Amino acid sequence: MSISKYIPWWVKIAAKILLSRLPVDYKLWKQLSLFQHGYMEHPSYAYQVFKQHFDKVGEFKTGFVSLEIGPGDSLLSAIVGQAFGGSASYLVDVGAFVSRDVKPYREMVCFLSDKGLPTINISSLNSLEEILAAYCATYKNNGLSSLREIPTQSVDFIWSQAVLEHIRQAEFLETMQELRRIIRKNGVCSHRVDLRDHLGGSLNNLRFPKYLWESDFMANSGFYTNRIHYYQMINLFQQANFDVKVIKVERWKKLPTPKTKFSKEFQSLSDEELCVSGFDVVLKPV
């Protein structure tokens, strides 16, 4: 059983600030479960997450192009997308977090084959680059700059799993505008957004004033979320010229962190809005 939930939020912040400055490779932190970018290196999880998003947006014609925002530790969705009829994919992140081990990709192929889905034989491929080429997948890891490199109206399906909340606040609207530029006129986006803090699942991130929280010092310490609240994020989607359909909203019954502890900029928000802990949304270009 993980002891993480028993560690106070402020201890986690202090520890991550310290540890993130040590000259240690991300792979080691991941092995120690101190820093980890999702669970997409597990075939069953990668399949389930992709399918959940895919099912929300309806069917695409065979040959669709997909874009995953924030693939994290693996690029397995490139293989899953092909099994669902995709012809090519983009996977864009803010850093090179992906593992170079080819074993999970071979396991993913076996997993899909067992389900009777079409796959490509990659048993003779020995590098991640070869596997990506076989699946016509492009991996980019320079965030917003990488999105700018993707051709206009070239993607049919854009999706993300608990990633949008990590986009820097100052770059959020421009990121949405880039996605709007990239998506085809009849394309669809599906996003899962987690509005909890990433320190234990409460709202302790709202304790800090903007000037401190949005500093590079804090944002690069492994626990940053942009603190864009529910209605504000919906409004930003609309500003980027997306039609917004909220599929699901999850709420706390009461605030998990006392509002009196929040920075002043958040104390004026209603409890109704602050109690939204996460939501699923489908976006279509207007």
N, C-alpha and C positions, 0 to 999 in steps of 0.2 A: 504493500500500500504506500502511495506517495505521501511524504510528509509535508509537501508544499502547502497544502491547505491549512496547516497548523502554524505556518510562519507568518507573522504580522506583515501587512502590506509595506510598512515603512522599512522593515528589514530587507524585504525583497528589492526595494528601490535602491537602498544603500549598497546591497551586495551586487546588484547588476551594474550600478555606476562604477563600482570598483573593478569588477571582473571584466567588463567590456573594454577597459583600458589596458588590460594585460595583453602582452604579445603572444596570444594563444590562438591557434587556428579554430575556426567555427566548428570543424568536425569533432574536436575534442569536447567543446561545450555541449554539442548535441549528444554525444555519448554519455555525458554526465547529466543529461536532461536539464541543463541550466539555461540553454538557449535552443529553441527548436522552432522551425518554420513549418508547422503543420504536420500532418500524418500521411501525406499523399504518396509516400514511398511504399505503402502497403497496398497490394493489388486490390483486395476486396474493398477497402476504403475508397481508393481512387475511382474504382468502378461505380460504387454507390453514389459518391458525390457528383460525378459527371452525369450519371443517369438522372439524379434528382433534378439537376438544372436543365438537362436536355428535355425531360418530360414536362417541365413547366412551360416551355416555350412552343410546344407542338412539334410537328414533323418538318424536317428540311428535305429538300431534294438531295439525292445522292450527289456527292461532290462538293458539299458545303465546306467553307473555310471557317475555322474557329480561332478564338483568341482567349487564352486564359491569363487573367491578371493575377500575379503573385503565385506562381507554382510552387515556390518554396524549395523543399529538399529534393523533389523529383519532377520528372517530365512525363510521368506515366500517362497523363491525360492525352498526350499526342497519340499514343497507341490506342487508348479507349475511343478517342474521336474517330479514328480510322475504322474501328470495328462498328461504329454507329453510322457509317456512310460518309465520313469526311474524306476530303482529298488532300488537305493541307492544314497546318495549324501554326499559330504564333504562340509563344509563351514568354511573357514579359515580367521581369522582376526588377528590384532596385539593387540587387547584388547577386554575385555568383554563389548562391547557397547550395546549388544542386550537387548531389553525389555523383561521382564519376563511375561508380560501380555498375556494371551491366547486369548483375544478377537480378535485381528487381524487375528489369525490363523483360528478361526472359521469363520470369515468374508471371509477369502480367500477360504475356502472350499465352502461356499455358492456361492461366485462369480464364481468359476469354475463349480459348479453344474448347475448354471443358464446357462452356456455356453455348457452344455451337456458333459462336460469332466469328466472322472472317478475320484473319490475322496474316501477318507476313512472317516468314521463317527467318529469324535473326540468329539462329544457332551458330552461324559462322562469323557473325559480326562481333568484334572484340573491343569496340570503343563506343562511347556515347555519341560521338560525331557520326559514326557510320549508321547507328540506329536512327538518329534524327534524320539523316539523309534518306534512309529507306522509307521513312514515314512522311517525307516532305515537311518536316517540322523545323521551325526557326526559333532559336532561343536567344533572347536579348535580355541584358541585365543592367540597363542604365536608366530604368524608370521612365520618366516623362520624355526624356530625350529619345529613348527607344521607341516609344509610341509615335513620335513625330516621324520616324523612319518608315512606318508602315503606310503603304499607298492608300489614297482616298477611296472610300467605298469598295474595299477589297475583302471585307470580312462579313460573314453571315451571322455568326453566333459568338457573342462575347459573354464571358461568365467569370465569377470570382466567388470564393468561399472564405468569408471572414477576412477580407483583405482591404476593402474600401476604407475601413476605419483607421487603417495604418498609413494612408496617404497623407503627406504633410498638408496641414490646413491651408497654407498659402498656395499649394499646387492643386487643390482638389477640383476647383471649377475648371481650370485649364485641362486637367486630366479628363474630366467628363466631356469637355469640348473636343478633345482629341478622339475619344471613343466615338463621339457623334460623327466626326469627320470620317473615321475609319469604317463605320458600319454601313452596310448597303441599305438602300431605301426600304427594302422589305426584311431587313435583318432584325434580330431580337437580342436583348441582353438579359441575363439572369444573375442576380447578386444576392448573396446571403451577407447581412451586415450584423456584426456583434457590437452592441453599444456599451457593454460592460467594460470596466477597466481590465487590464490584463495583468492584474496584481493579485487576483483572487476572486474576480467576478462581481465586484461591487461598483462604487462610483468614487473611489478614493482619488482617482485622477482629477476630479473636479475641485480638489482642495487647493490647487496651485494657480497663481495668477498667470495670465497669458504670456507675459514677457519671459517668465521662467520656464514654463512648460514647453513653449515653442522654440526655445533656444536650441542650438545644435547640440549643446552639452547634454540636455535631457533627451532630445529626440534621437540621439545616436547611442542610447544606453540600453536598448533592448526591451523597453516596455512602453514605447510611445503609441498613443492613439490620438487622433486629431480632435476628439471631443466635440465633433459636429453632432448636434442632437437631431432627433428624428425628423421634426418638421423642417428644420433647417436643411437637412440633407435632401429631403424631398424637393424643396424649393430649388436647390442647386441642380438637381437632375433636370428640373423644368427649365431653368435658366440656360442649360446646355442644349435645349430643344429636344428633349425626350418626353414622350408621353409616358406617364408613370402609373403602373398598376401594382398596388401593394397586395401581395398574396397572403402574407401571414404576419402578424404582429405578436411578439411575446412581451409580457409585462411582469414586473414585480408587483406584489400586492401592496407593498409599501416601500418607501425608499430604503435601500440597503445601507446607505450612509446618511447621517443627519445633514439636512440642508444647511444648518448653522455652521457646518464645517467647510462648506463650499466657498470658493473664491466668489467675490461679490458679483462678477459677471454672470454667474449661474444661479444665484439666489433668487433672482426675479422670475426664473422659469417656473411654470406650473408643475405641481407634483405629477399631474397626468402625463406630461411630456417626459419628465425625468424618469418616470417608471417604465418607459419603453426600454427593454433590455436588448432587443434585437428584432430584425424583421427580414422578410424575403420580398424582393421586388423584381418586377419584370419591366424593362424599358424598351420602348420602340421609338424610332426616329420620327419626328414630326415633319 
